[in-house]
């Protein structure tokens, strides 16, 4: 049972929503750049673009959602 709980905790930490700021967007972009060409890389790039646009508009919640989607592509 302890192993299951540890696994759940690790998953929760991986899915933790990052604050929406240029530093976190750049961090995720760095990981996305290392992905092989393909759907995951394209999706991550599209989500990062949407995150940057949302941040520029001051829509922090939308930015967080797009940043999380981009992050999931790099896992």
MARLUM-490111 format. One line per 8 residues: their letters; for each residue x, y, z of N, C-alpha, C. Coordinates in nm, 4 decimals. Atoms other than C-alpha are relative to their C-alpha. Example, Ala and Ser with C-alpha at 12.3 -4.5 7.8 and 13.67 -1.06 7.14 Angstrom:
2
as) 0.0890 -0.1190 0.0000 1.2300 -0.4500 0.7800 0.0900 0.1200 0.0000; -0.0820 -0.1190 -0.0060 1.3670 -0.1060 0.7140 -0.0770 0.1090 0.0730
***
This chain:
75
xxxxxxxx) 0.0829 -0.1194 0.0000 0.0000 0.0000 0.0000 0.0869 0.1252 0.0000; -0.0885 -0.1166 -0.0063 0.2857 0.2394 0.0775 0.0569 0.0328 -0.1376; -0.0536 -0.0243 0.1339 0.4272 0.1927 -0.2720 -0.1023 0.0675 -0.0897; 0.1050 -0.0618 0.0799 0.0952 0.2852 -0.4281 -0.0132 0.1469 0.0365; 0.0121 -0.1384 -0.0432 0.0751 0.6015 -0.2202 0.1200 0.0813 -0.0468; -0.1174 -0.0720 0.0474 0.4310 0.6971 -0.3108 -0.0112 0.0273 -0.1487; 0.0179 -0.0199 0.1428 0.3520 0.6474 -0.6787 -0.1002 0.1104 -0.0274; 0.1009 -0.1042 0.0183 0.0443 0.8659 -0.6476 0.0566 0.1369 0.0335
xxxxxxxx) -0.0618 -0.1268 -0.0378 0.2440 1.1364 -0.4731 0.0937 0.0480 -0.1102; -0.0927 -0.0370 0.1081 0.5074 1.1303 -0.7472 -0.0775 0.0496 -0.1213; 0.0805 -0.0448 0.1135 0.2385 1.1580 -1.0149 -0.0580 0.1377 0.0272; 0.0588 -0.1298 -0.0339 0.0738 1.4473 -0.8337 0.1041 0.1104 -0.0124; -0.1054 -0.1005 0.0111 0.4061 1.6304 -0.8164 0.0327 0.0283 -0.1454; -0.0289 -0.0191 0.1418 0.4663 1.5746 -1.1883 -0.1081 0.0829 -0.0680; 0.1115 -0.0696 0.0623 0.1233 1.7138 -1.2736 -0.0290 0.1341 0.0661; 0.0195 -0.1270 -0.0686 0.1583 2.0128 -1.0433 0.0039 0.1136 -0.1017
xxxxxxxx) 0.0093 -0.1122 0.0931 0.0574 2.3275 -1.2260 0.1061 0.1033 0.0366; -0.1039 -0.1005 -0.0206 0.3459 2.5683 -1.2680 -0.0624 0.1384 -0.0019; 0.0408 -0.1397 0.0100 0.3068 2.9392 -1.2082 0.0238 0.0454 -0.1435; -0.0132 -0.0489 0.1368 0.2602 3.1216 -1.5341 0.0897 0.1235 -0.0011; -0.0935 -0.1111 0.0162 0.5662 3.3375 -1.5979 0.1000 -0.0372 -0.1086; -0.0955 0.0233 0.1100 0.8362 3.3750 -1.8611 0.1045 -0.1057 0.0352; -0.1015 0.0965 -0.0412 1.0849 3.1695 -1.6597 -0.0523 -0.1433 -0.0145; 0.0555 0.1343 0.0098 0.8549 2.8660 -1.6388 -0.0318 -0.0372 -0.1445
xxxxxxxx) 0.0246 0.0267 0.1416 0.7526 2.8984 -2.0027 0.1317 -0.0368 -0.0687; -0.1310 0.0291 0.0590 1.1214 2.9054 -2.1010 0.0507 -0.1373 0.0426; -0.0432 0.1308 -0.0502 1.1911 2.6003 -1.8823 -0.0693 -0.1122 -0.0760; 0.0753 0.1025 0.0724 0.9157 2.3973 -2.0491 0.0402 0.0006 -0.1472; -0.0420 -0.0099 0.1404 1.0212 2.5249 -2.3929 0.1335 -0.0705 -0.0217; -0.1297 0.0681 0.0102 1.3716 2.3951 -2.3276 -0.0204 -0.1510 -0.0085; 0.0302 0.1433 0.0050 1.2325 2.0486 -2.2583 -0.0679 -0.0390 -0.1303; 0.0714 0.0285 0.1242 1.0041 2.0656 -2.5603 0.0962 -0.0012 -0.1190
xxxxxxxx) -0.0970 -0.0069 0.1102 1.2960 2.1581 -2.7860 0.0796 -0.1298 -0.0136; -0.0758 0.1258 0.0008 1.4633 1.8278 -2.6920 -0.0821 -0.1186 -0.0499; 0.0848 0.1080 0.0489 1.1653 1.6223 -2.8083 0.0316 -0.0303 -0.1457; -0.0172 0.0304 0.1426 1.1971 1.4347 -3.1359 -0.1136 0.0648 -0.0787; 0.1043 -0.0578 0.0843 1.0069 1.5897 -3.4244 -0.1198 -0.0935 -0.0023; 0.1215 0.0806 0.0022 0.6471 1.4752 -3.4218 -0.1130 0.0725 0.0702; 0.1218 -0.0586 -0.0549 0.3057 1.5320 -3.2741 0.0216 0.0609 0.1384; -0.0218 -0.0534 -0.1352 0.4227 1.5770 -2.9122 0.0727 0.1336 -0.0046
xxxxxxxx) -0.0773 -0.1230 0.0101 0.6749 1.8424 -3.0090 -0.0854 0.1135 -0.0567; 0.0873 -0.1002 0.0608 0.4231 2.0255 -3.2277 -0.1046 0.0472 0.0996; 0.1010 -0.0355 -0.0997 0.1573 2.0138 -2.9565 0.0607 0.0861 0.1094; -0.0668 -0.0782 -0.1040 0.4022 2.1399 -2.6950 0.0277 0.1419 -0.0490; -0.0296 -0.1327 0.0558 0.5080 2.4277 -2.9215 -0.1273 0.0834 -0.0119; 0.1275 -0.0715 0.0131 0.1454 2.5201 -2.9925 -0.0516 0.0457 0.1368; 0.0462 -0.0346 -0.1344 0.0584 2.5134 -2.6213 0.0872 0.1094 0.0628; -0.0890 -0.1047 -0.0517 0.3626 2.7244 -2.5348 -0.0319 0.1349 -0.0643
xxxxxxxx) 0.0404 -0.1238 0.0673 0.2594 2.9818 -2.7944 -0.1280 0.0543 0.0631; 0.1262 -0.0416 -0.0617 -0.0902 2.9890 -2.6457 0.0233 0.0505 0.1427; -0.0319 -0.0450 -0.1359 0.0581 3.0225 -2.2951 0.0594 0.1400 -0.0019; -0.0610 -0.1336 0.0118 0.2693 3.3196 -2.4018 -0.1048 0.1057 -0.0344; 0.1054 -0.0939 0.0385 -0.0315 3.4848 -2.5659 -0.0929 0.0291 0.1178; 0.0864 -0.0188 -0.1168 -0.2461 3.4304 -2.2559 0.0693 0.0855 0.1056; -0.0763 -0.0790 -0.0963 0.0288 3.5709 -2.0343 0.0029 0.1468 -0.0421; -0.0043 -0.1377 0.0510 0.0560 3.8795 -2.2556 -0.1337 0.0717 0.0211
xxxxxxxx) 0.1334 -0.0574 -0.0208 -0.3200 3.9321 -2.2174 -0.0361 0.0092 0.1484; 0.0275 -0.0014 -0.1434 -0.2976 3.8880 -1.8398 -0.0947 -0.1095 0.0456; 0.0887 0.1109 -0.0341 -0.5060 3.5687 -1.8443 0.0825 -0.1132 0.0605; -0.0889 0.0937 -0.0688 -0.3096 3.3732 -1.5860 -0.0561 -0.1419 0.0009; 0.0581 0.1341 -0.0048 -0.5536 3.0820 -1.5613 0.0135 -0.0719 -0.1342; -0.0167 0.0602 0.1332 -0.5489 3.0196 -1.9371 0.1472 -0.0331 -0.0234; -0.1439 0.0238 0.0152 -0.1713 3.0508 -1.9335 0.0410 -0.1270 0.0742; -0.0324 0.1198 -0.0789 -0.1439 2.7900 -1.6570 -0.0491 -0.1264 -0.0696
xxxxxxxx) 0.0565 0.1177 0.0677 -0.3716 2.5525 -1.8488 0.0844 -0.0381 -0.1217; -0.0818 0.0290 0.1184 -0.1664 2.5828 -2.1684 0.1397 -0.0476 0.0399; -0.1328 0.0414 -0.0459 0.1603 2.5526 -1.9788 -0.0023 -0.1426 0.0519; 0.0128 0.1366 -0.0485 0.0380 2.2360 -1.8097 -0.0103 -0.0971 -0.1173; 0.0129 0.0865 0.1182 -0.0628 2.0877 -2.1462 0.1348 -0.0173 -0.0700; -0.1331 0.0082 0.0609 0.2817 2.1706 -2.2861 0.0919 -0.0876 0.0843; -0.0822 0.0800 -0.0911 0.4481 2.0185 -1.9799 -0.0290 -0.1477 -0.0152; 0.0368 0.1400 0.0142 0.2554 1.6948 -2.0216 0.0588 -0.0627 -0.1260
xxx) -0.0606 0.0515 0.1235 0.3956 1.6600 -2.3734 0.1463 -0.0373 0.0200; -0.1432 0.0257 -0.0220 0.7493 1.6570 -2.2328 0.0246 -0.1150 0.0964; -0.0155 0.1127 -0.0956 0.6850 1.3700 -1.9877 0.0116 -0.1305 -0.0719
***
